[in-house]
């Protein structure tokens, strides 16, 4: 009978292992050293996985798996004791350690084994310490000025039951939050309501809000303020007023920042009917200017300012209209220079007048600036209906732009221009509508490249009605030249025509526009609610029907040429029975993208959260 084997353990085993190692004799402890990773051939890849990675290191003997974070890689092939190849698995966005596992243990974490999953990384969006148990956060406004630097604002309910505002700053993937400061005249329940935020590439941001003040023994809910982020700190103030103001109360309508310059537009009280004001922040100070007017302006009548934009070079513009006597309501184009705000009368088509033979500018659509190029659209009421006139600022001068039309456009018709965007100097895009020779309403997609505008008819799905009644409703472009547009159309199914709701996406890449395949079962089953583009990617937020027919909140992203639904990680305290809603989506002109949402925790209390694009 063979003697029973005995396992040597404790101090005896340790001494034996050391002795075997010193003598160069293989033993269990000496033959299975811990592996080590010294280099990855590829240090990043998409969150969907699929990146083939060559791992270099030591002691790759008896490899059982390679972990990306806590998930095992696929298609593992060990080629030598110092080299292996593995396919990265799908993973939520963020940085993970790539660790090799053998009988000797796991390789230690080092800077050489870091792998970045590009995509939307979950971040914690805190609230100030005075937030109540049910803070009921309001809609979040965000903007970014680079990949890991963003700012945001929202309101919430404090422990005392009154509403307060929170100001956030992102550094890396960490958000800091402060209770937003308020002026000394704020009421006991100030109820601040943030309206918007804009950031320039230098890191200067401006956010504006209304709040309830306490003046003369009574509460007034019509006071406006601006929070400014500069040199890493937030400050609150009432914007100054022009010299002819009869009170310090103003209405702030819009803010915009570009480079280190910020601007704002609004109205103020005068001894007459009131006035329009243009603000600018340069050299660290806000100044107010009563909106200047061309020489032919009617006296005593204030202009209307409809849109504002600032570009990365610090160029800021505003568009609107004013009364010019018998000429009617004429377009006004304001430009901020080193000398302050100046105004130019818009050049308008001679055949774009009303029945009285006067121009009648109805409104100014959203303006945009990229570098030193700015675009804006004035809409006129004419005898033939609405007429859209695009104005372009280049090399310091304003000129009207006669956009080309698609070859199938009806003779003598003029397109409607709904959205414009200029990510770079001399690089712009626009979306709109036109009537074709058959009287059908088609979508138009324009691009400006190398000084020339080109027009394309917007592509449509196979189920489009004979009159698709296309209405583009959104446009976003990035500095890399990528663009995405959204719109609605009428589709034909079961013998009838039906109007879709924001059910189309078009993306611009490779010098052409392309219709994006639907994310739901059909385009009619998806809703697009917001668009944003940053360097290297474009995204859309919305909802789409699942295979079960349920409507789910989605975030779609195009990176690397393909559109995919984003893999969004959920906060650890999220109630898995309820859906997380993506509420906002924003990308800065100089880089950085952020999406925000709300989710119910396990006590069904609504909490804010944010995802930051990393690559």
TAQUI-V626686 format. One record per helix or strand of 3 or more residues. SS is the DSSP state (helix for helix, strand for strand). FROM is the first residue (numbers start at 0). LEN is the number of residues. Records with the same first field share a line. If there is no record, write none. Layout:
SS: FROM-LEN / FROM-LEN
This chain:
helix: 9-14 / 110-3 / 324-3 / 522-3
strand: 35-5 / 43-3 / 51-7 / 64-4 / 73-7 / 82-5 / 93-9 / 113-10 / 140-6 / 148-10 / 162-9 / 173-6 / 192-7 / 204-11 / 217-13 / 232-5 / 249-9 / 260-8 / 274-8 / 284-6 / 303-7 / 315-8 / 327-10 / 339-6 / 358-6 / 367-3 / 372-10 / 384-10 / 396-5 / 415-9 / 426-10 / 440-9 / 451-6 / 470-7 / 482-6 / 489-4 / 495-4 / 503-6 / 511-4 / 525-9 / 536-9 / 550-9 / 561-4 / 580-7 / 592-9 / 605-9
